[in-house]
Amino acid sequence: MKAISSRDNPLVKRLHALAHSARDRRKLGETLLDGAHLIEAALHARWPLKALVAAEGGLARAEHVRLLAAAPAEIERFVLPDTLFAHVSPVDTPSGLLALIDLPAEPAAAPLTDTVVVLDGVQDPGNLGAILRTAAAAGVAEVLLTEGCAQVWSPRVLRAGMGAHFALRLRERVDAVALLADFPGPRLATALGAGARPLYDYDLDRPVAWLFGAEGQGLSAALLAAADARVIIPMAAAIESLNVGAAVAICLFEQLRQRR
């Protein structure tokens, strides 16, 4: 492994930029995988890694040593003092192991024929990553994200997704209304309003385009207008709403239950 000890090292500067700036991630076309679990998921999915970076203290952990040994030999390996690793870490509590990867190319345009999740303005990285993990677990293959969403390949979203990114087709900054114009199934918006019906009243044994907005502003007017119907999740009267991640899980797994 190559040892680096200076903040002025070009790789250190690059890692710090990737950890903290969406603009730099787009400019450099790279991002970071943080932690052993996520790096193991990438290796299992045969996702190409460009470099592995360990903290000196992280080399005391058996799982880190195992992953460093298991990764293809052509991947460069670097070790940093713990304080320098903390400087480039994308999280407050450094994991001790990072991987550098290229941002993937935008998936090729293809007709939407099966269930798809549309996220509109979901900005919290933890929520977004959890939603992606839920979608992958429910067997949904495609997620569309509008302009207002957090960067889906940011280190914090990747960490929260725990490997779901490697099983999904992710399309960012899309015109969701245009993409859904010819969708073969119902476009269901999780929103209050006239005509909204409980989730459990719908026939979900078919392709569905699920439209979810952030807790604060909800869905945009354009997406609400594009919906065929509005869905509400029945809950106790004392509770106004659910976290968007919880709402996604309830809807997708109700659909999975019906389709089985």
C-alpha positions, 0 to 999 in steps of 0.5 A: 500500500502507498502511504500518504501523510500530507494534506497537500497531496493531490489525491487527498485534495481530490478525496476531500472535494469528492466527500464534500462537494456535489459540484466537484463530484460532477466535475471530476466524474467520481464519488466515494464509497464509505465503509466495508459493507458498501465496498463489499456490496460493490465488489460482489456486484463487480462494480469497478473500483479505482482505488481503495483508501484505508486509515492506519487504524482501520487496518486493525479491522479484520474485515478491512484487511479481508476486503483489501486482499479480496479486491482485484490486484490492479486497484491502487491501495493507499493508507492515510494517518487517522487524522488525515483520513478523517479530513477526507471522510464524507461522514462525521464518524470515519469508517476507516475504509473508502473506495473511489469510483467513477460516476456511472453513465446515465442509463440509456433511454428505454420505455417504462414498462414495469413499476417505477418510483418517481421521487420529487424534491427528496433532499435528505440523503438518509431518506433518499438512500433508505428509499433506494434500499426499499425499492431494491428490496421490493423488486423495483428496478427503476427510480426517477429523480427530479431536479430538486432531489439530492445527488443520488451518487453522493457518499451519504446517499450511497452509505444509506442505500447500503448497496441498493445503487448497484441493483437499480437503474437510477436516472437523475434530473429527469422530466418525469411528466414527459417520461410518464406520458406513455406509462402503461399503468396507473400513475399514483400520487401519495397526496391528500386532496379530492378523490384520494382513496386508501392505498388498500382500495387499489388494484396494484397487481400491475405496473404502477408509477409511484409518485412521492414528494418530500415531506415539506413541499410534497409533489410539484403541481405538474406531477400532481396534475399528471397523476391518474389518482391520489393515494392515502395511507390510513393511519391513526387520527392523531398522526398527520403524515409519515416520513416519505421513506416509510410511505414508500415502504408501505406502498411498495410492499403492499404492491408486492403482497398483491402481486404475489 
